[in-house]
Amino acid sequence: MQVWHTAGEWMDRRRAIGADSIGLVPTMGALHRGHAALVERCRRENEVAVASIFVNPAQFNDPRDLSRYPRTLEKDLALLEDLAVDDVFVPNAAELYPRGYAFRVEAARETKVMEAVHRPGFLEGVMTVVLKLLNLIRPGRAYFGEKDFQQLKTVREMAEDFFVPTEIVACPTVRGSSGLAESSRNALLSNAARQKAAVLFRALTTAPSPQEARTMIEQQGFAVDYVEEHWGRRFAAAFLDGVRLIDNVPLS
């Protein structure tokens, strides 16, 4: 496995790869079983498997959230090597934003629901960095988890609108035995909070309505941002012990 830290180094490597099929798993590190599932599928479906690790400051509207985000680079690289990844791109902010945040992809007004409302600038930050990564890595396929479904949907539509020749591949959410969705932010939860966090999934799957799901979640001590239904799915975002968790399930 080779690790690249600059765009110039990676572009030399990309030219050497040539026309082989390339798959990309973009991540912000703090890797878990959900990421591993993305990487394993990428490895199966492509000649060259690439992962990126970059905690993107442009998608954080709260500086405290950015500073708290788990960073476990050494552990992440060991996991990726175990999963037989060929290349890992680990840039710093100056590499991906050489002029600062001077140019960005803006979200259309009709996308202003859920995460876009509660995290101003989030979707713009995601689209901007993903477009940069797709242009740099030039993968045939890029893999995203359905846990971040709004992000997945927005990235897919952006790639289509900008005629990016990369297939955006959706992968199912990986869950623990309690139903809790795998997330890098779970590492910030105490053991007791992690057990309580499973109520998010139970409420989404058992409550007859979004309002009743919200009540179930609030009764467990969460501060709820939203419980909403869009695109044939039910979504929730809520804080538990100061940690923001999101989840979604398809409607039956």
KAUR-V587549 format. One line per field, one symbol per residue. ss: DSSP state (~ for helix, > for strand, _ for the rest). phi: phi as a letter, one per 30 degrees, with the letter a starting at -180 (. if undefined). psi: psi as a letter, one per 30 degrees, with the letter a starting at -180 (. if undefined). A space follows every 10 residues. Layout:
ss->???
phi->???
psi->???
This chain:
ss->_>>>__~~~~ ~~~~~~~___ _>>>>>>___ __~~~~~~~~ ~~~~~__>>> >>>___~~~_ __~~~~~~__ __~~~~~~~~ ~~____>>>_ __~~~~____ ________~~ ~___~~~~__ _~~~~~~~~~ ~~~~~~~___ >>>>>~~~~~ ~~~~~~~~~~ ~_____>>>> >___>_____ >__~~~~~__ ~~~~~~~_~~ ~~~~~~___~ ~~~~~~~~~_ __>>>>>>>> __>>>>>>>> __>>>>>>>> __
phi->.ccccbdddd dddddddice dbcbcdbcih dbdddedddd deddcbdbcb bcbaddddcc cbeddddded bbeddddddd dddiddbbcb dcddddbdci cdbbccdded ddbhedddbe iddddddddd dddddddhdd bbcbddecdd dedddddddd dchddbdccd bddcbdddjd ddaddddddd ddddddddde ddddccddbe dddddedddc jdcddabbbb hibcbbbacb hicdcbaabd dd
psi->kkkkfleeee eeeeeeebgl kkkkjklgah kafeeeeeee eeeeflekkk kkjjjjffgk fjeeeeffkk jheeeeeeee eeghkekkji llefefifga hfklkkklef gilceeefik feeeeeeeee eeeeeeehle kkkkkfeiee eeeeeeeeee eghkhkkjkk klkkllfffk kkkeffffkl eeeeeefffe eeeeffkfle eeeeeeeefg gljkeljlkk hglklkklkk hgkkkllllk k.
